[in-house]
Structure formats: structure tokens, C-alpha cells
């Protein structure tokens, strides 16, 4: 809670202290403050700040813009016990490509997979869209 919402909650508690016959007043006031619309609007977000929104232009050819993300948490499988997939989606044709990989692969491992399994038989991408995964930074 922000300082303002805490102050409002404490002020409400102080006002209700004088009430007689309300044994659970502190719990009820705290619950009310948690669900109060004004208090919730005053709270600041504590999560990761969002990046700038960039408009994605419509690609004029295939492989111009691709989207990449990982699917993790899979049971190990295959001859190398892969436990994740790198999913590449071509924005122009919406064609997905699934590359088996490991959850703990480094940026170099990822670049190796992309170069050997995708770029070697297509073209180099103009733009790559991804989430803010630490592997890309």
C-alpha cells in the first residue's frame, strides 16, 4: 500500500475505535481498505515497468519480421533430453517453427540454434520481436 492509502486506512481505524459492540472492527476495516476503489487507484504498481509500445508495420515479405519465445517446463525428451522449445513465428505467413532446446541454454546456444536450423535455409531476419527475456539482453 502507498503512504496515502495507509494513512486513509489508519484514519478509518482511528474513527472506528470508539464504536462499541464491534469486536472484529480492525479486520473489517483492513478488508474494506484492501477492496476500496479509491485506495486501489492510489496504489502504485510494484511490478516490472513496461517498455515503450512500438507499432509493428505489416511485413512486405516472409522472414522480414519474426516473433521468438520459449516454451519451458516440459518433461525431458529426445536423445539429448530437451526440456524446452524455442518457438519462432513468421509474422507475414504466421508459420511457426519449433526448435527443441534446453531451458538453461545461453544466448550463444540460442544464436547457434537459430543460425543452424533457420537462417541457414532461409534469410536473415530484419526484425525480431520478443519479450524481455534475459537471454536477449
N, CA, C and O atoms as a GROMACS GRO file, in nm:
protein
  548
    1UNK      N    1   0.084  -0.118   0.000
    1UNK     CA    2   0.000   0.000   0.000
    1UNK      C    3   0.088   0.124   0.000
    1UNK      O    4   0.197   0.123   0.057
    2UNK      N    5   0.042   0.228  -0.063
    2UNK     CA    6   0.115   0.354  -0.064
    2UNK      C    7   0.093   0.426   0.068
    2UNK      O    8   0.007   0.387   0.147
    3UNK      N    9   0.172   0.530   0.091
    3UNK     CA   10   0.160   0.607   0.215
    3UNK      C   11   0.020   0.668   0.227
    3UNK      O   12  -0.037   0.672   0.336
    4UNK      N   13  -0.034   0.716   0.115
    4UNK     CA   14  -0.167   0.777   0.117
    4UNK      C   15  -0.274   0.675   0.156
    4UNK      O   16  -0.358   0.704   0.240
    5UNK      N   17  -0.270   0.557   0.095
    5UNK     CA   18  -0.373   0.458   0.127
    5UNK      C   19  -0.357   0.405   0.269
    5UNK      O   20  -0.456   0.373   0.334
    6UNK      N   21  -0.232   0.396   0.319
    6UNK     CA   22  -0.211   0.356   0.458
    6UNK      C   23  -0.267   0.460   0.553
    6UNK      O   24  -0.327   0.427   0.655
    7UNK      N   25  -0.247   0.588   0.519
    7UNK     CA   26  -0.298   0.696   0.604
    7UNK      C   27  -0.451   0.693   0.608
    7UNK      O   28  -0.510   0.712   0.714
    8UNK      N   29  -0.514   0.670   0.494
    8UNK     CA   30  -0.660   0.663   0.489
    8UNK      C   31  -0.709   0.546   0.572
    8UNK      O   32  -0.807   0.558   0.646
    9UNK      N   33  -0.642   0.431   0.561
    9UNK     CA   34  -0.680   0.312   0.636
    9UNK      C   35  -0.665   0.337   0.786
    9UNK      O   36  -0.754   0.301   0.864
   10UNK      N   37  -0.553   0.397   0.828
   10UNK     CA   38  -0.531   0.425   0.971
   10UNK      C   39  -0.633   0.525   1.023
   10UNK      O   40  -0.683   0.509   1.135
   11UNK      N   41  -0.664   0.627   0.944
   11UNK     CA   42  -0.763   0.726   0.986
   11UNK      C   43  -0.899   0.659   1.004
   11UNK      O   44  -0.971   0.691   1.099
   12UNK      N   45  -0.934   0.568   0.914
   12UNK     CA   46  -1.061   0.496   0.925
   12UNK      C   47  -1.061   0.410   1.051
   12UNK      O   48  -1.163   0.401   1.120
   13UNK      N   49  -0.948   0.345   1.081
   13UNK     CA   50  -0.939   0.264   1.202
   13UNK      C   51  -0.953   0.351   1.327
   13UNK      O   52  -1.019   0.311   1.423
   14UNK      N   53  -0.891   0.469   1.328
   14UNK     CA   54  -0.900   0.557   1.445
   14UNK      C   55  -1.044   0.603   1.467
   14UNK      O   56  -1.090   0.612   1.581
   15UNK      N   57  -1.116   0.632   1.358
   15UNK     CA   58  -1.254   0.674   1.371
   15UNK      C   59  -1.343   0.562   1.425
   15UNK      O   60  -1.438   0.589   1.499
   16UNK      N   61  -1.313   0.439   1.391
   16UNK     CA   62  -1.397   0.326   1.432
   16UNK      C   63  -1.361   0.271   1.569
   16UNK      O   64  -1.431   0.184   1.621
   17UNK      N   65  -1.252   0.319   1.630
   17UNK     CA   66  -1.212   0.269   1.762
   17UNK      C   67  -1.318   0.297   1.868
   17UNK      O   68  -1.333   0.220   1.963
   18UNK      N   69  -1.389   0.406   1.851
   18UNK     CA   70  -1.488   0.444   1.952
   18UNK      C   71  -1.616   0.363   1.944
   18UNK      O   72  -1.699   0.372   2.034
   19UNK      N   73  -1.634   0.284   1.840
   19UNK     CA   74  -1.755   0.202   1.826
   19UNK      C   75  -1.754   0.090   1.930
   19UNK      O   76  -1.651   0.025   1.951
   20UNK      N   77  -1.867   0.068   1.992
   20UNK     CA   78  -1.880  -0.038   2.091
   20UNK      C   79  -1.964  -0.149   2.030
   20UNK      O   80  -2.060  -0.123   1.957
   21UNK      N   81  -1.927  -0.272   2.059
   21UNK     CA   82  -2.003  -0.386   2.009
   21UNK      C   83  -1.960  -0.431   1.870
   21UNK      O   84  -2.039  -0.494   1.799
   22UNK      N   85  -1.840  -0.400   1.830
   22UNK     CA   86  -1.788  -0.444   1.701
   22UNK      C   87  -1.652  -0.507   1.724
   22UNK      O   88  -1.549  -0.442   1.704
   23UNK      N   89  -1.649  -0.634   1.767
   23UNK     CA   90  -1.524  -0.695   1.812
   23UNK      C   91  -1.420  -0.713   1.700
   23UNK      O   92  -1.300  -0.710   1.729
   24UNK      N   93  -1.460  -0.732   1.578
   24UNK     CA   94  -1.365  -0.757   1.468
   24UNK      C   95  -1.349  -0.635   1.379
   24UNK      O   96  -1.327  -0.649   1.258
   25UNK      N   97  -1.359  -0.515   1.436
   25UNK     CA   98  -1.358  -0.395   1.356
   25UNK      C   99  -1.227  -0.374   1.281
   25UNK      O  100  -1.228  -0.327   1.167
   26UNK      N  101  -1.113  -0.410   1.342
   26UNK     CA  102  -0.984  -0.388   1.275
   26UNK      C  103  -0.973  -0.473   1.148
   26UNK      O  104  -0.928  -0.427   1.043
   27UNK      N  105  -1.015  -0.598   1.160
   27UNK     CA  106  -1.010  -0.688   1.045
   27UNK      C  107  -1.105  -0.639   0.935
   27UNK      O  108  -1.069  -0.640   0.817
   28UNK      N  109  -1.225  -0.596   0.973
   28UNK     CA  110  -1.322  -0.550   0.875
   28UNK      C  111  -1.276  -0.422   0.806
   28UNK      O  112  -1.294  -0.407   0.685
   29UNK      N  113  -1.214  -0.330   0.881
   29UNK     CA  114  -1.165  -0.205   0.822
   29UNK      C  115  -1.049  -0.234   0.727
   29UNK      O  116  -1.042  -0.177   0.618
   30UNK      N  117  -0.959  -0.324   0.768
   30UNK     CA  118  -0.846  -0.359   0.681
   30UNK      C  119  -0.896  -0.424   0.552
   30UNK      O  120  -0.844  -0.395   0.444
   31UNK      N  121  -0.995  -0.511   0.563
   31UNK     CA  122  -1.052  -0.576   0.444
   31UNK      C  123  -1.120  -0.474   0.353
   31UNK      O  124  -1.108  -0.482   0.231
   32UNK      N  125  -1.190  -0.379   0.414
   32UNK     CA  126  -1.254  -0.274   0.334
   32UNK      C  127  -1.151  -0.191   0.258
   32UNK      O  128  -1.169  -0.160   0.141
   33UNK      N  129  -1.041  -0.157   0.326
   33UNK     CA  130  -0.937  -0.076   0.263
   33UNK      C  131  -0.869  -0.151   0.148
   33UNK      O  132  -0.827  -0.090   0.050
   34UNK      N  133  -0.859  -0.284   0.160
   34UNK     CA  134  -0.798  -0.363   0.053
   34UNK      C  135  -0.886  -0.363  -0.072
   34UNK      O  136  -0.835  -0.372  -0.184
   35UNK      N  137  -1.018  -0.354  -0.054
   35UNK     CA  138  -1.109  -0.360  -0.167
   35UNK      C  139  -1.162  -0.222  -0.208
   35UNK      O  140  -1.240  -0.212  -0.302
   36UNK      N  141  -1.120  -0.119  -0.139
   36UNK     CA  142  -1.167   0.017  -0.168
   36UNK      C  143  -1.113   0.062  -0.304
   36UNK      O  144  -0.993   0.053  -0.330
   37UNK      N  145  -1.201   0.108  -0.391
   37UNK     CA  146  -1.162   0.151  -0.526
   37UNK      C  147  -1.063   0.267  -0.520
   37UNK      O  148  -0.965   0.268  -0.594
   38UNK      N  149  -1.089   0.363  -0.434
   38UNK     CA  150  -1.001   0.480  -0.422
   38UNK      C  151  -0.862   0.439  -0.373
   38UNK      O  152  -0.761   0.488  -0.423
   39UNK      N  153  -0.857   0.347  -0.276
   39UNK     CA  154  -0.728   0.301  -0.223
   39UNK      C  155  -0.650   0.225  -0.330
   39UNK      O  156  -0.529   0.242  -0.342
   40UNK      N  157  -0.719   0.143  -0.408
   40UNK     CA  158  -0.651   0.064  -0.511
   40UNK      C  159  -0.598   0.152  -0.624
   40UNK      O  160  -0.492   0.125  -0.680
   41UNK      N  161  -0.672   0.259  -0.657
   41UNK     CA  162  -0.624   0.351  -0.761
   41UNK      C  163  -0.504   0.430  -0.714
   41UNK      O  164  -0.421   0.471  -0.795
   42UNK      N  165  -0.494   0.454  -0.583
   42UNK     CA  166  -0.381   0.529  -0.528
   42UNK      C  167  -0.255   0.444  -0.520
   42UNK      O  168  -0.145   0.499  -0.517
   43UNK      N  169  -0.270   0.311  -0.516
   43UNK     CA  170  -0.154   0.222  -0.509
   43UNK      C  171  -0.074   0.226  -0.639
   43UNK      O  172  -0.131   0.231  -0.748
   44UNK      N  173   0.056   0.225  -0.625
   44UNK     CA  174   0.143   0.221  -0.743
   44UNK      C  175   0.175   0.076  -0.775
   44UNK      O  176   0.176  -0.010  -0.687
   45UNK      N  177   0.200   0.050  -0.901
   45UNK     CA  178   0.238  -0.084  -0.944
   45UNK      C  179   0.378  -0.116  -0.892
   45UNK      O  180   0.468  -0.033  -0.900
   46UNK      N  181   0.395  -0.238  -0.840
   46UNK     CA  182   0.526  -0.279  -0.790
   46UNK      C  183   0.595  -0.374  -0.886
   46UNK      O  184   0.706  -0.420  -0.858
   47UNK      N  185   0.532  -0.405  -0.997
   47UNK     CA  186   0.589  -0.499  -1.093
   47UNK      C  187   0.690  -0.433  -1.184
   47UNK      O  188   0.723  -0.315  -1.169
   48UNK      N  189   0.738  -0.510  -1.279
   48UNK     CA  190   0.834  -0.462  -1.377
   48UNK      C  191   0.769  -0.354  -1.462
   48UNK      O  192   0.653  -0.367  -1.503
   49UNK      N  193   0.842  -0.247  -1.489
   49UNK     CA  194   0.788  -0.141  -1.573
   49UNK      C  195   0.780  -0.190  -1.717
   49UNK      O  196   0.868  -0.260  -1.765
   50UNK      N  197   0.673  -0.153  -1.783
   50UNK     CA  198   0.654  -0.194  -1.921
   50UNK      C  199   0.740  -0.110  -2.014
   50UNK      O  200   0.767   0.006  -1.986
   51UNK      N  201   0.783  -0.169  -2.122
   51UNK     CA  202   0.862  -0.097  -2.221
   51UNK      C  203   0.773  -0.009  -2.308
   51UNK      O  204   0.650  -0.012  -2.297
   52UNK      N  205   0.836   0.068  -2.394
   52UNK     CA  206   0.761   0.152  -2.486
   52UNK      C  207   0.689   0.066  -2.589
   52UNK      O  208   0.743  -0.034  -2.637
   53UNK      N  209   0.568   0.105  -2.622
   53UNK     CA  210   0.492   0.033  -2.723
   53UNK      C  211   0.535   0.082  -2.860
   53UNK      O  212   0.533   0.202  -2.888
   54UNK      N  213   0.574  -0.011  -2.945
   54UNK     CA  214   0.618   0.022  -3.079
   54UNK      C  215   0.521  -0.043  -3.177
   54UNK      O  216   0.494  -0.163  -3.169
   55UNK      N  217   0.469   0.036  -3.270
   55UNK     CA  218   0.376  -0.018  -3.369
   55UNK      C  219   0.454  -0.107  -3.466
   55UNK      O  220   0.559  -0.068  -3.516
   56UNK      N  221   0.401  -0.224  -3.491
   56UNK     CA  222   0.464  -0.319  -3.581
   56UNK      C  223   0.404  -0.298  -3.720
   56UNK      O  224   0.284  -0.315  -3.740
   57UNK      N  225   0.489  -0.263  -3.814
   57UNK     CA  226   0.439  -0.244  -3.951
   57UNK      C  227   0.414  -0.380  -4.016
   57UNK      O  228   0.475  -0.480  -3.979
   58UNK      N  229   0.324  -0.382  -4.110
   58UNK     CA  230   0.292  -0.507  -4.179
   58UNK      C  231   0.410  -0.543  -4.269
   58UNK      O  232   0.450  -0.463  -4.353
   59UNK      N  233   0.466  -0.663  -4.252
   59UNK     CA  234   0.581  -0.701  -4.333
   59UNK      C  235   0.543  -0.717  -4.480
   59UNK      O  236   0.432  -0.759  -4.513
   60UNK      N  237   0.637  -0.682  -4.568
   60UNK     CA  238   0.611  -0.693  -4.711
   60UNK      C  239   0.659  -0.825  -4.770
   60UNK      O  240   0.625  -0.858  -4.883
   61UNK      N  241   0.738  -0.900  -4.693
   61UNK     CA  242   0.785  -1.030  -4.741
   61UNK      C  243   0.804  -1.124  -4.623
   61UNK      O  244   0.808  -1.081  -4.508
   62UNK      N  245   0.814  -1.253  -4.654
   62UNK     CA  246   0.836  -1.351  -4.547
   62UNK      C  247   0.974  -1.331  -4.487
   62UNK      O  248   1.065  -1.278  -4.552
   63UNK      N  249   0.990  -1.374  -4.367
   63UNK     CA  250   1.114  -1.368  -4.290
   63UNK      C  251   1.162  -1.226  -4.262
   63UNK      O  252   1.274  -1.208  -4.214
   64UNK      N  253   1.080  -1.126  -4.290
   64UNK     CA  254   1.119  -0.989  -4.257
   64UNK      C  255   1.107  -0.966  -4.106
   64UNK      O  256   1.198  -0.912  -4.044
   65UNK      N  257   0.994  -1.008  -4.049
   65UNK     CA  258   0.971  -0.992  -3.906
   65UNK      C  259   0.933  -1.128  -3.848
   65UNK      O  260   0.846  -1.197  -3.902
   66UNK      N  261   1.000  -1.166  -3.740
   66UNK     CA  262   0.968  -1.291  -3.671
   66UNK      C  263   0.947  -1.263  -3.523
   66UNK      O  264   1.000  -1.165  -3.469
   67UNK      N  265   0.870  -1.348  -3.459
   67UNK     CA  266   0.848  -1.340  -3.315
   67UNK      C  267   0.911  -1.463  -3.252
   67UNK      O  268   0.894  -1.574  -3.303
   68UNK      N  269   0.985  -1.445  -3.141
   68UNK     CA  270   1.050  -1.557  -3.074
   68UNK      C  271   1.011  -1.561  -2.927
   68UNK      O  272   1.001  -1.457  -2.861
   69UNK      N  273   0.990  -1.682  -2.878
   69UNK     CA  274   0.963  -1.701  -2.735
   69UNK      C  275   0.991  -1.847  -2.701
   69UNK      O  276   0.998  -1.933  -2.789
   70UNK      N  277   1.007  -1.873  -2.572
   70UNK     CA  278   1.035  -2.008  -2.526
   70UNK      C  279   0.912  -2.070  -2.463
   70UNK      O  280   0.833  -2.001  -2.399
   71UNK      N  281   0.898  -2.200  -2.481
   71UNK     CA  282   0.802  -2.280  -2.407
   71UNK      C  283   0.887  -2.369  -2.318
   71UNK      O  284   0.962  -2.454  -2.366
   72UNK      N  285   0.875  -2.350  -2.186
   72UNK     CA  286   0.959  -2.424  -2.092
   72UNK      C  287   0.872  -2.506  -1.998
   72UNK      O  288   0.750  -2.504  -2.006
   73UNK      N  289   0.938  -2.579  -1.910
   73UNK     CA  290   0.867  -2.660  -1.812
   73UNK      C  291   0.818  -2.792  -1.869
   73UNK      O  292   0.726  -2.853  -1.815
   74UNK      N  293   0.877  -2.836  -1.978
   74UNK     CA  294   0.837  -2.962  -2.040
   74UNK      C  295   0.918  -3.077  -1.982
   74UNK      O  296   1.030  -3.055  -1.936
   75UNK      N  297   0.865  -3.198  -1.984
   75UNK     CA  298   0.945  -3.312  -1.938
   75UNK      C  299   1.057  -3.340  -2.038
   75UNK      O  300   1.038  -3.320  -2.158
   76UNK      N  301   1.174  -3.385  -1.991
   76UNK     CA  302   1.285  -3.412  -2.082
   76UNK      C  303   1.247  -3.517  -2.186
   76UNK      O  304   1.179  -3.615  -2.156
   77UNK      N  305   1.292  -3.494  -2.309
   77UNK     CA  306   1.260  -3.588  -2.416
   77UNK      C  307   1.363  -3.580  -2.526
   77UNK      O  308   1.440  -3.484  -2.535
   78UNK      N  309   1.365  -3.680  -2.611
   78UNK     CA  310   1.459  -3.684  -2.722
   78UNK      C  311   1.593  -3.741  -2.680
   78UNK      O  312   1.615  -3.772  -2.563
   79UNK      N  313   1.682  -3.754  -2.778
   79UNK     CA  314   1.812  -3.814  -2.749
   79UNK      C  315   1.901  -3.723  -2.664
   79UNK      O  316   1.996  -3.772  -2.602
   80UNK      N  317   1.873  -3.593  -2.660
   80UNK     CA  318   1.953  -3.501  -2.579
   80UNK      C  319   1.876  -3.447  -2.459
   80UNK      O  320   1.918  -3.349  -2.397
   81UNK      N  321   1.766  -3.508  -2.424
   81UNK     CA  322   1.683  -3.469  -2.310
   81UNK      C  323   1.643  -3.322  -2.315
   81UNK      O  324   1.662  -3.248  -2.218
   82UNK      N  325   1.589  -3.280  -2.428
   82UNK     CA  326   1.541  -3.143  -2.441
   82UNK      C  327   1.424  -3.121  -2.346
   82UNK      O  328   1.340  -3.209  -2.329
   83UNK      N  329   1.421  -3.003  -2.283
   83UNK     CA  330   1.312  -2.973  -2.190
   83UNK      C  331   1.243  -2.840  -2.222
   83UNK      O  332   1.168  -2.788  -2.139
   84UNK      N  333   1.267  -2.786  -2.341
   84UNK     CA  334   1.206  -2.660  -2.381
   84UNK      C  335   1.200  -2.654  -2.534
   84UNK      O  336   1.261  -2.734  -2.604
   85UNK      N  337   1.124  -2.556  -2.583
   85UNK     CA  338   1.117  -2.528  -2.726
   85UNK      C  339   1.139  -2.380  -2.747
   85UNK      O  340   1.088  -2.298  -2.670
   86UNK      N  341   1.215  -2.344  -2.848
   86UNK     CA  342   1.220  -2.206  -2.896
   86UNK      C  343   1.119  -2.199  -3.010
   86UNK      O  344   1.133  -2.269  -3.110
   87UNK      N  345   1.019  -2.115  -2.993
   87UNK     CA  346   0.914  -2.102  -3.094
   87UNK      C  347   0.941  -1.975  -3.174
   87UNK      O  348   0.951  -1.866  -3.117
   88UNK      N  349   0.954  -1.990  -3.304
   88UNK     CA  350   0.973  -1.876  -3.394
   88UNK      C  351   0.851  -1.871  -3.485
   88UNK      O  352   0.817  -1.969  -3.550
   89UNK      N  353   0.785  -1.755  -3.489
   89UNK     CA  354   0.666  -1.739  -3.573
   89UNK      C  355   0.696  -1.631  -3.676
   89UNK      O  356   0.733  -1.519  -3.641
   90UNK      N  357   0.681  -1.665  -3.803
   90UNK     CA  358   0.698  -1.569  -3.911
   90UNK      C  359   0.571  -1.484  -3.916
   90UNK      O  360   0.462  -1.538  -3.939
   91UNK      N  361   0.583  -1.354  -3.896
   91UNK     CA  362   0.466  -1.267  -3.887
   91UNK      C  363   0.390  -1.262  -4.020
   91UNK      O  364   0.267  -1.260  -4.021
   92UNK      N  365   0.461  -1.260  -4.132
   92UNK     CA  366   0.397  -1.248  -4.264
   92UNK      C  367   0.302  -1.363  -4.292
   92UNK      O  368   0.188  -1.341  -4.333
   93UNK      N  369   0.348  -1.485  -4.270
   93UNK     CA  370   0.266  -1.602  -4.302
   93UNK      C  371   0.210  -1.674  -4.179
   93UNK      O  372   0.133  -1.769  -4.192
   94UNK      N  373   0.250  -1.628  -4.061
   94UNK     CA  374   0.210  -1.689  -3.934
   94UNK      C  375   0.252  -1.835  -3.926
   94UNK      O  376   0.184  -1.918  -3.866
   95UNK      N  377   0.365  -1.866  -3.987
   95UNK     CA  378   0.420  -2.001  -3.987
   95UNK      C  379   0.504  -2.022  -3.862
   95UNK      O  380   0.597  -1.946  -3.838
   96UNK      N  381   0.473  -2.123  -3.781
   96UNK     CA  382   0.555  -2.149  -3.662
   96UNK      C  383   0.670  -2.245  -3.692
   96UNK      O  384   0.658  -2.335  -3.775
   97UNK      N  385   0.780  -2.224  -3.622
   97UNK     CA  386   0.894  -2.315  -3.627
   97UNK      C  387   0.926  -2.350  -3.483
   97UNK      O  388   0.939  -2.260  -3.399
   98UNK      N  389   0.938  -2.477  -3.452
   98UNK     CA  390   0.966  -2.522  -3.316
   98UNK      C  391   1.105  -2.583  -3.312
   98UNK      O  392   1.132  -2.683  -3.379
   99UNK      N  393   1.193  -2.523  -3.231
   99UNK     CA  394   1.329  -2.575  -3.217
   99UNK      C  395   1.345  -2.634  -3.077
   99UNK      O  396   1.332  -2.561  -2.979
  100UNK      N  397   1.374  -2.763  -3.065
  100UNK     CA  398   1.396  -2.820  -2.932
  100UNK      C  399   1.525  -2.764  -2.873
  100UNK      O  400   1.625  -2.750  -2.943
  101UNK      N  401   1.521  -2.731  -2.745
  101UNK     CA  402   1.639  -2.676  -2.678
  101UNK      C  403   1.630  -2.708  -2.529
  101UNK      O  404   1.540  -2.779  -2.484
  102UNK      N  405   1.722  -2.654  -2.453
  102UNK     CA  406   1.723  -2.672  -2.308
  102UNK      C  407   1.686  -2.540  -2.241
  102UNK      O  408   1.716  -2.433  -2.292
  103UNK      N  409   1.621  -2.550  -2.128
  103UNK     CA  410   1.576  -2.431  -2.056
  103UNK      C  411   1.693  -2.342  -2.017
  103UNK      O  412   1.679  -2.219  -2.015
  104UNK      N  413   1.807  -2.401  -1.986
  104UNK     CA  414   1.922  -2.322  -1.939
  104UNK      C  415   2.020  -2.289  -2.052
  104UNK      O  416   2.136  -2.258  -2.024
  105UNK      N  417   1.977  -2.295  -2.178
  105UNK     CA  418   2.064  -2.256  -2.289
  105UNK      C  419   2.101  -2.108  -2.278
  105UNK      O  420   2.021  -2.026  -2.233
  106UNK      N  421   2.223  -2.076  -2.318
  106UNK     CA  422   2.271  -1.937  -2.314
  106UNK      C  423   2.232  -1.865  -2.442
  106UNK      O  424   2.172  -1.923  -2.533
  107UNK      N  425   2.266  -1.736  -2.449
  107UNK     CA  426   2.239  -1.658  -2.570
  107UNK      C  427   2.317  -1.715  -2.688
  107UNK      O  428   2.266  -1.718  -2.801
  108UNK      N  429   2.440  -1.761  -2.664
  108UNK     CA  430   2.520  -1.821  -2.772
  108UNK      C  431   2.456  -1.951  -2.821
  108UNK      O  432   2.454  -1.977  -2.942
  109UNK      N  433   2.405  -2.032  -2.730
  109UNK     CA  434   2.337  -2.156  -2.770
  109UNK      C  435   2.214  -2.124  -2.856
  109UNK      O  436   2.190  -2.189  -2.958
  110UNK      N  437   2.139  -2.023  -2.813
  110UNK     CA  438   2.019  -1.983  -2.887
  110UNK      C  439   2.056  -1.933  -3.026
  110UNK      O  440   1.992  -1.970  -3.125
  111UNK      N  441   2.160  -1.850  -3.034
  111UNK     CA  442   2.205  -1.800  -3.164
  111UNK      C  443   2.250  -1.915  -3.253
  111UNK      O  444   2.224  -1.915  -3.374
  112UNK      N  445   2.317  -2.013  -3.195
  112UNK     CA  446   2.362  -2.130  -3.270
  112UNK      C  447   2.243  -2.206  -3.329
  112UNK      O  448   2.242  -2.242  -3.447
  113UNK      N  449   2.140  -2.228  -3.243
  113UNK     CA  450   2.020  -2.299  -3.290
  113UNK      C  451   1.954  -2.223  -3.404
  113UNK      O  452   1.917  -2.282  -3.505
  114UNK      N  453   1.938  -2.092  -3.387
  114UNK     CA  454   1.870  -2.011  -3.489
  114UNK      C  455   1.951  -2.011  -3.619
  114UNK      O  456   1.894  -2.026  -3.728
  115UNK      N  457   2.082  -1.993  -3.608
  115UNK     CA  458   2.165  -1.988  -3.728
  115UNK      C  459   2.165  -2.121  -3.804
  115UNK      O  460   2.146  -2.124  -3.925
  116UNK      N  461   2.185  -2.230  -3.732
  116UNK     CA  462   2.197  -2.360  -3.798
  116UNK      C  463   2.064  -2.420  -3.844
  116UNK      O  464   2.060  -2.493  -3.942
  117UNK      N  465   1.956  -2.390  -3.773
  117UNK     CA  466   1.829  -2.455  -3.805
  117UNK      C  467   1.732  -2.366  -3.883
  117UNK      O  468   1.637  -2.418  -3.942
  118UNK      N  469   1.754  -2.235  -3.885
  118UNK     CA  470   1.658  -2.147  -3.952
  118UNK      C  471   1.727  -2.061  -4.059
  118UNK      O  472   1.695  -2.071  -4.177
  119UNK      N  473   1.821  -1.978  -4.016
  119UNK     CA  474   1.883  -1.883  -4.110
  119UNK      C  475   1.960  -1.955  -4.220
  119UNK      O  476   1.967  -1.904  -4.332
  120UNK      N  477   2.018  -2.070  -4.190
  120UNK     CA  478   2.096  -2.141  -4.292
  120UNK      C  479   2.012  -2.183  -4.412
  120UNK      O  480   2.066  -2.202  -4.522
  121UNK      N  481   1.880  -2.199  -4.395
  121UNK     CA  482   1.796  -2.236  -4.508
  121UNK      C  483   1.691  -2.130  -4.543
  121UNK      O  484   1.603  -2.156  -4.624
  122UNK      N  485   1.701  -2.012  -4.482
  122UNK     CA  486   1.612  -1.900  -4.518
  122UNK      C  487   1.699  -1.777  -4.541
  122UNK      O  488   1.801  -1.784  -4.609
  123UNK      N  489   1.658  -1.665  -4.485
  123UNK     CA  490   1.735  -1.541  -4.492
  123UNK      C  491   1.748  -1.485  -4.351
  123UNK      O  492   1.681  -1.531  -4.259
  124UNK      N  493   1.834  -1.386  -4.335
  124UNK     CA  494   1.849  -1.320  -4.204
  124UNK      C  495   1.727  -1.230  -4.182
  124UNK      O  496   1.685  -1.159  -4.273
  125UNK      N  497   1.673  -1.234  -4.062
  125UNK     CA  498   1.554  -1.156  -4.028
  125UNK      C  499   1.589  -1.007  -4.021
  125UNK      O  500   1.700  -0.970  -3.981
  126UNK      N  501   1.495  -0.923  -4.060
  126UNK     CA  502   1.512  -0.779  -4.046
  126UNK      C  503   1.481  -0.735  -3.904
  126UNK      O  504   1.554  -0.655  -3.846
  127UNK      N  505   1.372  -0.788  -3.847
  127UNK     CA  506   1.329  -0.753  -3.711
  127UNK      C  507   1.293  -0.880  -3.635
  127UNK      O  508   1.237  -0.974  -3.690
  128UNK      N  509   1.327  -0.879  -3.506
  128UNK     CA  510   1.289  -0.988  -3.416
  128UNK      C  511   1.208  -0.928  -3.303
  128UNK      O  512   1.252  -0.833  -3.237
  129UNK      N  513   1.090  -0.982  -3.280
  129UNK     CA  514   1.005  -0.938  -3.169
  129UNK      C  515   1.014  -1.044  -3.061
  129UNK      O  516   0.997  -1.163  -3.088
  130UNK      N  517   1.042  -1.002  -2.939
  130UNK     CA  518   1.049  -1.096  -2.827
  130UNK      C  519   1.006  -1.026  -2.700
  130UNK      O  520   0.996  -0.903  -2.695
  131UNK      N  521   0.982  -1.106  -2.595
  131UNK     CA  522   0.957  -1.046  -2.465
  131UNK      C  523   1.092  -1.004  -2.408
  131UNK      O  524   1.195  -1.019  -2.474
  132UNK      N  525   1.092  -0.952  -2.289
  132UNK     CA  526   1.217  -0.903  -2.230
  132UNK      C  527   1.290  -1.014  -2.157
  132UNK      O  528   1.324  -1.001  -2.039
  133UNK      N  529   1.314  -1.122  -2.225
  133UNK     CA  530   1.384  -1.235  -2.167
  133UNK      C  531   1.531  -1.200  -2.146
  133UNK      O  532   1.591  -1.138  -2.233
  134UNK      N  533   1.590  -1.238  -2.033
  134UNK     CA  534   1.731  -1.207  -2.008
  134UNK      C  535   1.826  -1.264  -2.113
  134UNK      O  536   1.937  -1.213  -2.130
  135UNK      N  537   1.785  -1.368  -2.184
  135UNK     CA  538   1.872  -1.424  -2.288
  135UNK      C  539   1.894  -1.328  -2.404
  135UNK      O  540   1.996  -1.336  -2.473
  136UNK      N  541   1.800  -1.238  -2.426
  136UNK     CA  542   1.812  -1.144  -2.537
  136UNK      C  543   1.882  -1.015  -2.498
  136UNK      O  544   1.907  -0.931  -2.585
  137UNK      N  545   1.915  -0.996  -2.373
  137UNK     CA  546   1.979  -0.871  -2.331
  137UNK      C  547   2.125  -0.889  -2.305
  137UNK      O  548   2.194  -0.794  -2.269
   0.00000   0.00000   0.00000
